[in-house]
């Protein structure tokens, strides 16, 4: 569970950092990529 928590923290931080540097179109693509990554990672860590 610690791994998942850490991953989510990093993903959230990365997303906020990205949010500050880009326009709306790029943000949605980036957040979709994060969602896909988390969906792939979660089953492996479980």
C-alpha positions as CSV (number, residue, x, y, z in Angstrom):
1,X,0.0,0.0,0.0
2,X,2.9,2.4,0.7
3,X,4.0,2.0,-2.9
4,X,0.6,3.0,-4.3
5,X,0.4,5.9,-1.9
6,X,3.8,7.2,-3.0
7,X,2.9,6.7,-6.7
8,X,-0.3,8.7,-6.2
9,X,1.5,11.5,-4.4
10,X,4.1,11.7,-7.2
11,X,1.4,11.6,-9.9
12,X,-0.6,14.3,-8.2
13,X,2.5,16.5,-7.7
14,X,3.6,15.9,-11.3
15,X,0.1,16.8,-12.5
16,X,0.0,20.1,-10.5
17,X,3.4,21.0,-11.8
18,X,2.3,20.3,-15.3
19,X,-0.9,22.2,-14.8
20,X,1.1,25.4,-14.0
21,X,3.2,25.1,-17.2
22,X,0.7,24.2,-20.0
23,X,-2.6,25.0,-21.6
24,X,-5.9,23.1,-21.2
25,X,-5.5,20.8,-24.2
26,X,-2.1,19.4,-23.1
27,X,-3.3,19.0,-19.5
28,X,-6.2,16.6,-20.4
29,X,-3.8,14.5,-22.5
30,X,-1.3,14.3,-19.6
31,X,-4.0,13.5,-17.0
32,X,-5.3,10.7,-19.3
33,X,-1.8,9.3,-19.5
34,X,-1.5,9.4,-15.6
35,X,-4.8,7.5,-15.3
36,X,-3.6,4.8,-17.8
37,X,-0.3,4.5,-15.9
38,X,-2.0,4.1,-12.6
39,X,-4.4,1.5,-14.0
40,X,-1.4,-0.5,-15.2
41,X,0.6,-0.1,-12.0
42,X,-2.2,-0.8,-9.4
43,X,-2.8,-4.5,-10.5
44,X,1.0,-5.2,-10.4
45,X,1.4,-3.8,-6.8
46,X,-1.7,-5.5,-5.4
